[in-house]
Amino acid sequence: MRAVVVWWDLRYSEQTIDSLGEYLNDGAARRFSGVHGLVLKFWISDRGADRWGAVLLWESADAAAEAAMPSGAAELIGYSPTERYEFDVEAVVEGIHGLAEQGGAAVVP
C-alpha cells in the first residue's frame, strides 16, 4: 500500500478552512468513493498554520500514480498542493469506533 499526504498553505488563497469544510459537507467527499485503487481518504486541517490537506491510502503505488481523481480542492484553492509526501504503508488496522458511515463518506464536523 501507499500513503500520500498533501498540504496547501492557504495564505495565498481566497479559500479558508471553513469554506473548504463546507465544500466537503456539500457532498464533495462522496465523489472520491468511486476512485479505483483508493482505500481511504481523509481531509486534515491546521488552523494555527492556515493549512488544508488530505491523506490518501492507496492499494499500491501504481494505483496512486494511475488514478483518475475527481476535481477538488486544487481547483477551489487555485493552485497545486504546496507540500506532497509519499510513503510505503507497512500495516493498517481499524479500531472499534462509533463513527457512522454516510454513503461512503463520513463527514465529521
C-alpha positions as CSV (number, residue, x, y, z in Angstrom):
1,M,0.0,0.0,0.0
2,R,1.0,3.6,-0.5
3,A,0.1,6.7,1.6
4,V,0.1,10.2,0.0
5,V,-0.1,13.3,2.2
6,V,-0.9,16.7,0.5
7,W,-0.9,20.1,2.2
8,W,-2.0,23.5,0.9
9,D,-0.8,26.7,2.5
10,L,-4.0,28.8,2.4
11,R,-2.3,32.2,3.0
12,Y,-2.3,32.7,-0.8
13,S,-5.9,31.5,-1.5
14,E,-9.3,33.1,-1.1
15,Q,-10.4,29.8,0.4
16,T,-10.5,29.1,4.1
17,I,-10.6,26.0,6.2
18,D,-14.2,26.8,6.9
19,S,-15.1,27.2,3.2
20,L,-13.3,24.0,2.3
21,G,-15.1,22.2,5.1
22,E,-18.4,23.4,3.7
23,Y,-17.4,22.1,0.3
24,L,-16.9,18.7,1.8
25,N,-20.2,18.8,3.7
26,D,-22.0,19.7,0.5
27,G,-21.1,16.3,-1.0
28,A,-17.7,16.7,-2.4
29,A,-16.2,14.0,-0.2
30,R,-18.6,11.4,-1.7
31,R,-17.1,11.8,-5.2
32,F,-14.0,10.1,-4.1
33,S,-15.8,6.9,-3.1
34,G,-15.7,5.7,-6.7
35,V,-11.9,6.1,-7.3
36,H,-10.4,2.8,-8.2
37,G,-7.5,1.8,-6.0
38,L,-8.2,4.3,-3.3
39,V,-8.7,2.6,0.0
40,L,-9.3,5.6,2.2
41,K,-9.1,9.4,2.0
42,F,-9.4,11.8,4.9
43,W,-9.1,15.5,4.9
44,I,-7.0,17.4,7.5
45,S,-6.5,21.0,8.6
46,D,-4.2,23.0,10.8
47,R,-5.9,26.3,11.8
48,G,-2.8,27.6,13.6
49,A,-0.8,27.3,10.4
50,D,-3.7,28.0,8.0
51,R,-3.2,24.7,6.1
52,W,-5.6,22.3,4.5
53,G,-4.8,18.9,3.2
54,A,-5.6,15.2,2.7
55,V,-4.2,11.8,3.4
56,L,-4.9,9.2,0.8
57,L,-4.3,5.5,1.3
58,W,-3.8,3.5,-2.0
59,E,-3.8,-0.2,-2.6
60,S,-0.4,0.2,-4.4
61,A,2.0,2.8,-5.7
62,D,0.8,2.1,-9.2
63,A,-2.8,2.8,-8.2
64,A,-1.8,6.1,-6.7
65,A,0.1,7.1,-9.9
66,E,-2.6,6.0,-12.3
67,A,-5.8,7.1,-10.6
68,A,-8.3,9.4,-12.3
69,M,-9.2,11.8,-9.5
70,P,-12.2,14.0,-9.4
71,S,-11.6,17.7,-9.4
72,G,-11.5,19.1,-6.0
73,A,-9.5,21.3,-3.6
74,A,-6.8,22.4,-6.1
75,E,-9.4,24.0,-8.3
76,L,-11.0,25.8,-5.4
77,I,-7.8,26.8,-3.8
78,G,-6.3,28.0,-7.1
79,Y,-3.0,26.1,-7.1
80,S,-1.5,22.7,-6.6
81,P,-0.5,21.5,-3.1
82,T,2.4,23.3,-1.6
83,E,3.7,20.1,0.0
84,R,3.3,16.5,-1.1
85,Y,4.8,13.4,0.6
86,E,4.5,9.7,-0.3
87,F,5.2,6.7,1.9
88,D,5.1,2.9,1.8
89,V,2.5,1.6,4.3
90,E,3.6,-1.4,6.3
91,A,0.4,-2.2,8.2
92,V,-3.1,-0.9,8.7
93,V,-5.6,-1.6,11.5
94,E,-9.1,-0.2,12.2
95,G,-10.2,0.0,15.8
96,I,-13.7,0.0,17.3
97,H,-15.4,3.3,16.9
98,G,-18.8,4.9,16.7
99,L,-18.5,7.0,13.5
100,A,-21.5,6.4,11.2
101,E,-20.9,5.7,7.6
102,Q,-22.7,8.1,5.3
103,G,-22.8,6.6,1.8
104,G,-19.1,6.1,1.5
105,A,-18.1,9.3,3.3
106,A,-18.2,10.1,7.0
107,V,-18.0,13.8,7.4
108,V,-17.2,14.8,10.9
109,P,-18.0,18.4,11.8
